[in-house]
Amino acid sequence: MKFLALISGGKDSFFNLQHCISQGHELIALGNLHPVVAGQDEIDSFMFQTVGHDVISSYAKCLDVPLYRQAITGLSSNQNLEYLYTKGDEIEDLFQLISHVQKTHPDLEAVSCGAILSHYQRTRVENVCGRLNLTSLTYLWQRDQNELMLEMCQAGLDARLVKVAAIGLNATHLGKLLNEVYPQLVRLNQMYQVHICGEGGEFETIVLDSPAFKHKRLEFTDQQVVKHSLDVIYLKFGVKVVEKQREDENVLALEAPPLLEENWREIYDNHQNQEQAIGKFEQTLDEQSLESPLPPPTNICETFNRLFINNLTPNETTDVSSLSLEEQTRNVFNRLIKILNENNLSLNDVQHVDLLLSEMASFNDVNKVYGSFFANIYLPPSRICVETNISTKLQLSCVVLKSKKKNMDNGNSIGTDKLGIHVRSRSFWGPQNIGPYSQSIVDANLTFKLASLSGQIPLIPATMELSTSGIFFNSILSMQHLSRVQNMVNVTNPAAIVCFITNLKALEFVRLTWSHYLENIGKSASENGLVIVEVKSLPRGANVEWGGFAFEEIQSMYEDEDDNDDDDEEEENGAEGSANETKIKHKVLSTSSKPLSSILETIEHKAVCSIAKATYNFHVAFTSDLEKIEQIMRVPELQVQIYASQPLKTISGEFIPVRKVYSHSGESFDFCVVCREELLSNK
């Protein structure tokens, strides 16, 4: 892609520029925002480095591309993590800059940004790129800072410290090369947690030379130390452009970090011979699959904090056959919005969507309409999308979070901010979400966080191409994507995870991946919390997709210090007794634990994930007994998700017809139910 490089003069923007070129992208222009007042070196911007801005014009000569600049007239008005259009904000200056470059260069496709850890910086560049239909390129995103700094020191980047603002750094470090201050930065990191790459504002740099510079470089002409404040010292300097010998093209090329982390790579190396033994396989399965059932009835399950809308299809219209696919999709969304409105909710409250298609070939048409409804939604819901045997073109189910504002009268709400992660940039970290869905939406409660996890397929993050490796590698790569999302939102315990496959030969490798995942997280999660299902097809023709829900418990400061002394009593009393020990008043909405537990006792293959003293439970049960499934569906106020390879006479809950259902052990069943039991208010 042809790209614009946003540069501040610092190491990160130029090192990311070099990575962009190494990934095959073509630099066509530079962009920079600068203070309005000439000679003003230091301004309070949350977004842009301004020290050394006077040198920026020289970089156009070094890189032999045009430079476009825009004055920073706005303020850091919108300081939310995720950015939405805010009049008078400095990000609108960035929008004006990139808009001008796009008009001048209509072939512009992408924008380079040097964000490493800053969600604040990344989301703002993504917002502008999204509004202009451009791709954000952030190849430094989430890289290990020590590894990254070492690479910069070894990559021929001449970057000098020009501002220091951290303990252990002083005027003697100004003007020093990165490799000269690296040992000191490592020591400060070990002693005071100073960020090695300066991500906490500990220091700023200016680049004098880079392998990307063609025939010229910069040299200091004069230097003056300026004490801006008690803790901040910077270097005021001049530069001149000098000739340089063009470096070998191989010096410019940077090696991408390994696709798999070391622990995942090790498990793959230990078992790849098994993968090679089965060879390549076709994505399609045998034709012995559940015939397309009649459309399941739309039904709603309401609990104190959530609304589950199940099995929305376009079939309620008088003559669905006369509607185009786009019209059918709008029909589904209009029905969804009607239900939300009736419950005083909106699309902004949707946490997660399961989207089933009868043909994956229709994905683009459905997704176009889908995206139009979520286009202006702050952190759109996470999503899982598969092709399976349904009798309609599409089927949609969703989890909706009731507004915390409505529960404020209980005194239990912890805020109204929406939480999650929606990474739309190209990076080495994980696949960018081009579509209108987030990687994860986090439902934050008083005693726990519950994160929905979008389906992850084996895409190569740097290129967004589907991996052509074998099924085991692809299973591991997809799970690594999922695990990184969990780590990003700090919700790492699996509650109920589902793996979709398109061929039985994948089963053993999915099981190995799951086993290693549980070892990695080092927590006492049940192996039985995994559901493996075969479906017809997955997005992009992938052969595996991982998704589901994860949780993290929150220790309340109001809990009695002697709570641990009650553990034995709680075990004797069971989940209901434990919940009664909670010091916060809760409204009991369900008394379903006894009938549900009595049914589950008769099912051999099951798991329960009890969260926050059993105030919220995930039950996963495998069976081929139709009667037991129907008994579970009759339990009141219980959200049930049913994966079925056999037809059901009656359906209550979310119905997902599949070809086969497997437990973590590889045993085949006709059904799997995932029950979500909300016993108490936990907001």
N, C-alpha and C positions, 0 to 999 in steps of 0.2 A: 504494500500500500504506500501511496505517496503521503508523507506526513509533515506536519508542522511541529517543530521542537520548541516547547516553552522553556526558556532558559532564564535563570536568575544570575548566572555566572558561577554558581556553585557546582561542586563535584557531582551531586546526585543527578541534576538535569543533564549534564554532559555524559555521565556514565550510562544513563538510560538511553540517551541518543545513540551511543555506541552500540548498545544492545539492540536497538531498533534496526540499525544498519546490518548488524550481524544476523538478524532474523530475516533479512531480505527486503526490508522496507527502504523506501527512497526518500531521503531528506530533500525537501523543496523550499523550505523557508524556516526562519527563526521568529519567535514571538516573545515579547517581554513587556511587563508592566512596570512603570517607574513612578517615583514621587512627582507630584505636580510642581513643587518648588525645585528649581535647578540647584544642584549642590547639596541637597538634603539627603544625607546618607542613611539616616536611621529613622524610620517611621514605625508606628505601632500597627503592623498588619498581622492578622492571624494567618495569612495565606502566603504572602510573597516576601522573599528576601530582598532587601533594598540596599544593604551595604555593598559598595563597589558597583553601583548601577551605572556609574559614568563610563565604565569600561565596556559596556554591552555593545556599543556600536562597532567596536573593533572585531567582534566575533564574526560579523558578516564577511569580513575580508579573510579571516582564517578558514572559514567553512565554504566560502565562495557561493553563498546563497543569500537572497534578500532578507533583511531584517525589518520586522514590523513592530512598532511600539505604541503603547497606549498609556496615558496618565492614569494613576489611581485617584479617582475623584470620590469614590464611594467609601463607606466605612465598613467595618466588620459587624454589620447590623444583625445578620442572621447567624447566630453562633451554635445553632443546632447541629448535631452530627450529620444528619441528612439534610441536604439543601433543597429548598424550593424557591422559586422566583421571589426575590425581595427587592422592591424598588429602593434605590440608593445604596445597595450593598456593593462592595468592591468586586464581587463576582460578576456583576453586570458590566463592569469595565472589561473583564476577561471575555464576556460574551461579545461585546462590541469589537474587541481585538480580533477574535477568531472569526467573527462574521465578516469583517473587512478582508481578512486573508482569504477566506473562502470565496468571496466575490472576485478577488483578484486572481485566485488560482482555483477555478471551478473543478479541477481534477483532484483537489485535496480530499483525502479519505480518512486521515487519522491525526491524532495529536499525541505527542510524547510528553509524559509527566514523570518527574523523578520521585514520586511519593514512595516511601519505604514502609512506615508504620502508620502514617497519618490518614485515618479515615476522613478527617475533616478536609484535607487537601484532595484526596482521591474522589470523594463524592461530589465535590464542586466541579472538578474537571469533567466528571462523568455527566453531571447535570447539563453543562454547557454542550458537551459533545452530543448528548441525547437530543437536545433541542435543535441541533444543526445536522443530525444524522451522520455523525462522525464516530470513529472508534477511538477510545482512550487506550494508549499503550503505556503500561506501567510495569516494566520488567524487573524493577527492584522491589515490587510490592511483597511484603512479608518475608523478605530474605533475612537470614540470620545475619545480624549486624557485624559480628566478628568475621565471618566468611566474606561478607561483602566488602568490608574495609580492606581485608587482605587482597582481594581481587583488584580493588582500585589501586592499591599500592604496587601491584605487579603488572598492571595493564598499560603502563606508559602514560598515566594521567598525572600531569603536573598541576596539582591543586595545592594552594597555600591557605593557611588559616588567616583570616582577616577580621575575625571577631571572636572573643571568648567571653563566656558568661557562666562559668562553672567552677566549683571548688577544685583547686589543683591546677587550674589553667590561668596564666597571667600574661603580661605584655611580652615576656621572653618567648612565648610560643607563636606570636604573630609573625607571619611571613614564612613560617616553617612548612616544609613538605609533609604530606600525609605520612610517608614512611618514617619521617623523623619523629613525629609525635605519636605514632601508633603504639609503641611500648608504654608510653605514659597514659594513653587512653585506656589501655587494657588494665593497668594498675588502678586507675580511677574507677573503672567499671567494677573491679573486684572489691574495692574499698567503699565506694559511695553509690554504686549502681549508675554511674554516669554512662549515658548511651555512647557506645563506641563510634557510631556514625553521626552523633550530634542530633538525634531525633528529638531530644528534649530541649533543644535550643541552646545546648552547651557551647557550641561554636558554629561558625559559618566559614565558608571557603570561597576562594576565587580561582578559576582555572586559567592557567597561562598556556598550557599546551595539552593536546589530546591526539591520539592516533587518528581521530576523525578530521583534525586540521590538515588541510591539503599542502599548501606551500608556505604558510606563514604561521607564526606563533607570537605570543606576547612576552614582554619583559617589563619588570618594574623600572620606572624612571626615578621616582622619589617616594618616600614613605614617611608618614607622620602618625604617631600613636595618639589616639583621642580617648579620654576617659569620659564615656557617655553618662555613667552613673557609678554608684559604689561598686556594683557587681559586673558591669558591662564595659569592656574595653574593645575598641576597634581600630583598624588600620585605615587611615586615609592615604590614598596612593594614586600615582599616575602610572600609565603604561605606554609602551610604544609597540608597534607592529614590526616584527623583524622576519627575515626570510628563514625558512627551515627546509631541510632536505626531506623530500617526500618519503614516508616510511613504506615498507613492504605491506601489501594488502593483507597479508596473513597476520600482521601485528594488530590491524584494526579489528579482525574477527575475534569475538569473545565466545568462549565455550559456555553453553547453557548449563545450568545446574542439572544434576541427575533427575530423571523423570520420577523415579521412585526414591523415597527416603531409605536410609540404610537398613532400618529394621524390616521394611517391606521387601527391599531387594534381597535380603538374606533369605527370607522365607520363600521367595520366588526361586532363587537359585537352588535351594534345597529340594524343590519339587518340580522343576521345569521339565525333567525327563518324562514325568507322567503326562505332562501336557503335550510334549512332542510325540508321545506314543499314540495319542488319539487323533493327531493331525487336525486339519481344518474341517469344519463341518458347516453344513448349510444352516441358514437361520430358521427355515421352516421346519415344523414338526410333522409328525404323522397326522393323518386326517381323522384319527379316532379321538374326537374332541366333542365337548358338549355343544349340541346344536344351539343356535341362537335362541335364547328363551324369549318369552313375551316380556315386554318392558316391565321392570319391577315397579311397584307403586312408589310414588313420591311420598316420603314420610318425614316427620320432624321429631327429633328428640330434644327436649329442653331440660337443662339442669340449671342450677343456681347461677353459674358463671358462663355457660356456653350454650350455643344453639347448634345442633347438628342437622343439616339439611341434606337429605339422602335421595339419590336416584332421580335427579331432575332430567327429564328427556323432553324432546319437542312434540311428544305424542298427544298432548291435550288440545292441540289445535284441531280444527275441524277437518282439514285435509292436508296433512303433513306432506304427502307426496307431491303436492303442487308447489311446495316451497323449495327454494334453493338452499344449499348447505349454509350459506351465510345467513339466510333468513331463519333457518332452523336454530342456528347458534344464537341469534338475537332473541328468538323466542324463548330459549332456555334462560338467557340472562334477564329477560323481562320478567319471567316467572320468579327468578331468584330475587330480583330487586323488589318485587311485590311482597314476597315473604319477609324480606328484610325490613321493608317499610312497616309492615304490619306489626313487627316486633320492635319498632323504634330503633332499627339498626341500619347500617349502610354497607356498601362494598368495602369501605375502609376498615370495617371490623372483621373482615374475613381473614382467618389465620392461614388456612390451608385448603387446597382444592385437589380432588382426585378427578382427572379428566380421562374418560374412556372413549376410544374411537373404534368404529367398526372397521375402518381402513386408515392406516397411517398415511396413505397418500393424500388424505384430506386434511392433514395437519396444518399446512400453510394457510388454507382458507379459513379453518376454524380459528387458528391462532391470530389471524388478522383481526377478526371480530372480537375475540377474547381480549386482545391487547387494547382495542379501542375503549373497552369498558374500564380497564385498569390503568389507562394512560396517565391520568393525573392523580393516581393514588400513591400516597407516601408509603413506602415499603409495601409493595403489592404482595399478596399471599404467596407462600411457597406452593409448589405444584408437583404432582406426579402424573405423567401421561403415558398410557400404554394402548396398544391395539389388542382388543380381545373380542370374544364372541358376544356381541350385543345385537339386538334386532333393530335398533335405531342407529342413526349416524353418529350420535354422541350421547354421553351420559355424564352428568356432573354432580358431584357430592362435595360438601364443604363443611369445615369447622369454623364457627363464628364466635368471636369473643365478645361477650356483652360488655358494654362500655363501663369502665371502672367508675366513671362519674355517677352512674346510676346506683352504685353501691356505697357511695360516700356516707350515707346515713348510718352505716354500720360502724364507721370509724376504722375500717379495715383496709381501705384502698391505699396502695403505695404510690400512686401517681397515675397520670394519664398519658405519659409518653409512650409511643410505640417503639418496640425494640426488635432488632433483627439485623440481617446483613444482606445487602443487595449489591454485589460486586459486578460491575458492567465493564471493567477494564480487561484488556488482554495482558496476561502476566505469566509467570512460571508457577504461581501459587495454586491456581485451580481454574476450571473453566469459567469464562465470563458468562453472565446471564444476559444474553441478547434479548430474550423474550421478556414479557411483562410479568415476571415472577421473581421473588427473592430466593436466595439460597436457604434462608431460615427466618422464621418469625418466632419471637420468644414471648410466651405468655408468662409474665412475672406475677407471682402470687406472694403472699406473706411468708409462706413456709417453703416454697419451691418455685423453680422455673421450669416451664415445659416448652421445648423447642420443636417446631415442625421442621422437617428436613426434606427439601426438594430432591427428586430423583436425580441421581448422578450416574452418568454413563461414561465410558472410557474415552473421553476426549483428551487430546494433547493440549494443555492449556496455552502454550506459546503460539500455536497455529490454529487452534480450534478445529483440527482435523480429527476424525475418528481413528483411534488406534487400530492398526491392522495386525497387531500381535495376537497370540493365542488367547483362549478363554481364561486361563489362570492369570496371565499378566493383566488382562482387561478387568477381571474381577478385582484384583488387588488395586489397580489404578483407580477404579471407580470408588472402592472403599476408602482409599486414601483421600480422594476428593471429599467424601462424606465426613471423614474423621477431621479433616482440616476445617470444615465448616463448623463442626461441633466445638473444636478448640477455639475458633474465632469468636463464637458467642458464649464460650465458657459454660457449655451445657454438654457434659461428656458421658453421662450414664445412659445406656440404651434402655428405652421403655418398651418399644415394640418396633422392630426393624423388619422390613420386607425386602426381599431380593427377587426381582423378575428375571427370568431366563427364557431363552427361546429354543433350547435344546437340552435334552436329558443329560448329554455328555458334560454339561457345565456343572452338574449337581455336585460332584465330588470336590471340584475346585472352589465352589462357593462355600462349601462346608469348611474347607481348609482356610479360606479367607476369614470366615467368621471366627474360627477358633483362634487365629492369630490376632484378630482385632480385639477379642476379649483379653488375650494375654497382654496386648499393648496398653489397654486402659487400666489394667491391674485392679479391677474392681469386681465385686461379687455379683456380677450380672448373671442371670440364668441363661444357659445355652438355649433353652426352649423359647426364648423371646424372639427367635428368628422364624420368619415365615418365608418359605421359598415357593414360588409359583411359576408355572410355565404359561406364557401367553403367546399370541400369534406374532407380534412384532413390537419393537421398541423404537423410540426416536432415532433418526439418522441411521437406521439399520443396525443398531448396537445389539450385542448378544448378551448383555447383562446391565442391570440398573438397580442401584441401592437407594433406599429412602426410608422414611418412617418418622418416629418421634423419639426424643431424648429428654432427660430431665436432670436437674441439679437441685439438691435440697439446700435450704437457707436456714442457718442457725439463728433463731430469734433471740434478741437480747432480753426478751421478757420471760424466757423460759426459766423455771426454777433451777437452781444449781443442783438440786438433788434429783433431777429428772432421771438420771441414769440409775438411781437406786430403785426405780419403779419398773425396770426392764423385765424382771422376772414376772411381776404381777401382770404386766401388759401382755406378755406371751401367753399367760394363762387365760386372760380375758379375751384375747384375740383382737382383731382390727377394731371392733366396735368399742371395746374397753379402752384401747389406746387412744382413740379419738376423743373419748370422754375426758381424758386427762389433759387435753389442750386447754390452755389458760384463756384463750380468746373465745368469746361467745360465737357460736356458729348456728346457723339455721339448718336443721336436718331436713333434706329434701327427699331422701330415699331411705327406705328400710328394707332394701332389696338384698342386703348382704347374705342373709340366711338362705332364702330360696336359691340365689345364685350359687352360693357355696355348696349347697346340697346337690345341685346338678353337677357342678364341677368335680365333686368328690367321686362321681361315677365315671369320670373321663380320665383315662390313664395318662395320656400325653398332654401335659398342660404346664403353664408357668404363670406366676403372678408377680407383677412388679408393684410393690406397695410403696407409695411415696408419701412422705411427711406424716408418719404415724398412721398410715392407711387411710388418710383423708381422701386420697385419689389413687385408684388402682387400675392397672392395665392387666387384663387376663387374656392369655393366649392359649387356645385349646384346639387340639386336632382330633378329629373323629370321622368315622364313616357312618355313624349312626344318625340317620335323619331325624329320629324322634328327639334325640338330645339337642340338636340344633333348634328345633321348633320350641322345645321347652325354654331354652335360653332366650329366644326371641320374645317369649311371653313375659319375661321378667320386666316389671314396670320401671320406668325412668332409667333405663340402661341403654347406652349407645352401643350398638353391635355392628361390626364390620365383618361381612361374611365372604370369604373366598371359597367358591364352590365349583367343583368339576361335575356335579350332578344337579339336576333341577330341584327346586324347592316348591312345595305346594303353596305355602304362604311366606311372605317376606316382610319382615319388620327390621329396619336398619339399612345399612349400606350394602348393596349386593354387587359383588364383582365376580362375574363368571370367568373361569380360567380353564386351562386344559388339564393341569395337574397341580396338586398341592403336596408339598413335602415339609417335614419337620427338619430340624437341624441335623438329625441323625440320618436323614436321607430316606426315611420311611414315608411311603405314599398314603395319602388319605383322600377321602372325597371332599372334606370340608375343613376349613380352619376359621375359627371365630376370634376376633380381637374385640374384647369388651372393655369399655371405658366406664368405670364406676366412680361417680362423684358422690361421696357419702355426706360431705359437709361443705359449707361455704368456706373457701380458702382465700378469698380476696382480702 
